[in-house]
Amino acid sequence: MNEPLNETPEPLLPGHEYDGIRELDNKLPRWWVWTFYVTILFSVGYLTYYHVLAMGDLSAAEYEKEMRIGNAIKAAAIAKFEGTWETLQPSTDPAVLARGKATFQLKCAPCHRHDGGGLVGPNLTDDFWIHGSKFADNVRIIWNGVKEKGMLAWKEQGMKPDEVIEVASYIYTLRGAKLEKPGKPPENLAPVQTGPSEFE
Ligand code: HEC
């Protein structure tokens, strides 16, 4: 039972034995050797095509090219969005409004309050608008922001046109909403503090 499976002596490399570990000189399988030759041939072709004749783009150039194509597609989509938002109508699709609400609670509520009543940002439920009351005005402000006043330009925050339309459609539904807690008074009509404030 203990007969060795292979009768041929092990192809030892004489002198290659250290601490009882011996190195064998087995023949490489033919398929391996042929694959190796193919890789050498391939490398010659590759080198000639890409580096000697410079017929193909290297990775960096290919990346630049794809980025240029991608940016052109993006710029065209943005130009289309900015060129047609005057004609946009707020959506009433419940799925769109639900997505808009989720965005609002996550990104807008910290400044406009969870119900749109206003905190740092103005009240979005009243009849007073700083930048115009049309749906398109809201879309434009959300997209471009009013940076000097603290309203972010959401296009720079990675928000897509569709998401802007969703959240603008949602805040459109907040107009005239009955709030549990009174909303922020309109900016230009806010009462003027004359006496010492309650914190003084
Ligand atoms: C960091 C605070 C902040 C965040 C976050 C923020 N806003 Fe604003 N927003 C403001 C401020 C401040 C203004 C008022 C700008 C002004 O006075 O010109 C404003 C104005 C607006 C206006 C115009 C209101 C008007 O009266 O014309 C809209 C619409 C609006 N925000 C929507 C949004 C939406 C939608 C989001 C979430 C995607 C959002 N905001 C997130 C601070 C914020």
Residues whose N, C-alpha, C, O or C-beta is under 5 A from the ligand:
A	BS01	HEC	K107 C108 C111 V120 G121 P122 F128 W129 I130 H131 G132 N138 I141 I142 V146 K149 G150 M151 L152 V167
